[in-house]
Amino acid sequence: MLLRDTFAAALSRLLPHSTPRLALGVSGGADSTALALLADEYCRPRGGAVLALILDHGLRAGSAAEAQLTASRLAQRGIAAKIITLALAPGPGLQARAREARHEALAEAARQAGFLYLALGHHAADQRETVAMRAARGEGGVEGMAAWTARRDVVLLRPLLRTEPEHLRAYLTDQGMGWVEDPSNLSRRFERVRIRQDAAGLSPNGAAARAAREAEDAAFLARHAAMYPEGFALLDAGSAPPSALGALLRTLGGKLYPPRRDALARLAGRLRPATLGGVRIAPAGRLGTGWLLAREAAACAAPIAASSHALWDGRFTLLQDPERPASFGALGAQAAAFHGFNGLPTLVLRGLPALRPASGGLIFPAPARFSPPLPATQAPFRGAV
């Protein structure tokens, strides 16, 4: 079957709309450039549209020129494009910070442009490398990247996960389409490159294994966990499946990913007072039996400027603009002034959001909604890849 046919079959299962509209994460490399052409071929005849979001990460000289070149190449094919420039500070964890910044910038640009679906160019080799990296950390992510992932109000699609990269390059060559080669893809300083060059990638488990685990976790949490709109949970159990506990901690901590698998396993086998993933686990006390899980105030993000729909700490969305300039952040030590508020323990109160007007004072509770990231899922539709 031709590449464009397998792509169309995959995308039609992931994007069941008669008029498909897709934002595309495009770096200018072969994989994402092929994604742009294939998506345009799929969407345009069906009356849909695509928008290429080209990221200039600014991590090396010439990245701005490469972004402009990519936009020009796509424009020659009639594909609309927008360049997004990231400003990343040097320092520790640059690769991880760059990855998170890319995802957030792409999602925000897609939202602003009115696109619900954002497609990424991860392919079969990327999947094998990701599984190997996760397996080395013991994180239990051997199912690999999900083809369909809901992230707040944007849905990430990866329609190329079963496509080998050499097929994408051959397709671009047939199309007479150039692409950008990133020299960092050859640097053994990066774990992913070492895995690729050493042919050490691992194939992911099948979707059935992931679906079975997700069903077991959901059943456990339905029986034993209660989530509250103030962003805390009660867990009535002495132990928990590590993946279920990880999902709960990720949600309460406002994180896209759970803590490391080895740390989860040690805690999940016998629940006890602890802090993991920025979440405190403590006896439920007067709230009931079992355990209280709440965001650790010391781990909360710094306050941000308050504005409607501002997201703080990956957990709370401000629902309206304040009447005057203010910051939006944790109640923290000022929780002592609200002792007994709604019957909530101090542990919960300290991590709740408050508004602090620039002119002074405190507004609590803030008009905010608990809105943590949605979990990834392997496939939301029957037969999806």
ZIQUI-V412636 format. One record per pair of residues at least 6 apart in sequence whose ideal C-beta (glycine too) atoms are under 6 Angstrom apart, sorted by the first residue. I is the first residue (numbers start at 1). J is the second residue. Records with the same first field share a line. If there is no record, write none. Layout:
BEGIN
I->J, J
END
This chain:
BEGIN
3->167, 171
4->41
7->38
8->42
10->159, 385
11->42, 159
13->381, 383, 384
14->148, 157, 159, 384
15->117
19->47, 48
20->43, 46, 48
21->48, 49, 115
22->39, 43, 50, 117, 119
23->51, 53, 110, 115, 118
24->35, 36, 39, 50, 52, 119
25->53, 106, 120
26->32, 36, 52, 54
28->66, 70, 180
29->179, 180, 182
30->168, 169, 172, 179
31->121, 123, 168
32->121
33->179
34->168, 171, 172
35->121
36->52, 74, 79
39->50
40->50, 79
43->50
51->80, 113
52->74, 79, 81
53->82, 84, 106, 109
54->67, 70, 71, 81, 83
55->84, 102
56->63, 64, 67, 83, 85
57->63, 86
58->86
66->180
67->83
71->81, 83
74->81
84->105, 109
86->101
88->98
106->118
107->154
110->118, 154
111->154
116->155
117->155, 157
118->154, 156
119->157
120->158
121->160
122->145, 158
123->160, 163, 165
124->162, 163, 164
125->165
127->144, 145, 161, 204
128->201, 202
129->192, 195, 196, 201
130->144, 145
131->142, 144, 202, 204
132->195, 200, 201, 202
133->191
134->141
135->142, 202
138->261, 262
139->260, 261
140->261
142->205
143->204, 205, 210
144->204
145->158
146->376, 377, 378
147->158, 161, 379, 385
148->379, 380
149->156, 376
150->374
151->373
162->385
187->193
188->194
195->201
207->378, 379
210->378
217->241, 243, 244
220->241, 244
221->244
224->235, 236, 237
225->233, 235
226->234
227->233
229->370
230->348
231->315, 370
232->294, 348
233->248, 293
234->284, 287, 288
235->290, 291
236->289, 290
238->271
239->269, 270
240->268
242->264, 265, 268
245->264, 268
246->258, 264
247->375
249->258, 259, 277, 279
250->258
251->372
252->279, 293, 295
253->277, 278, 279
254->313, 314, 315, 372
256->373
259->276, 277
263->276
267->274, 276
271->291
273->282
274->281
275->296
278->296, 299
279->293
280->294, 296, 347
281->291, 293
282->292
284->290, 291, 292
294->347, 348, 351
295->351
297->330, 332, 350, 351
300->313, 330, 351
301->313
303->327, 329
304->310, 312, 328
306->318, 322, 326, 328, 355
307->321
308->320, 321
309->317
310->318, 328
311->317
312->328, 353
315->372
316->353, 368, 370
317->369, 371
318->328, 368
319->367, 369
320->367
322->355
324->357
325->358
326->355, 356, 357
327->356
328->355
330->351
331->349, 352, 354, 364
332->350
335->346, 349, 350
338->349
353->366, 368
354->362, 364, 366
355->363, 366
356->362
END
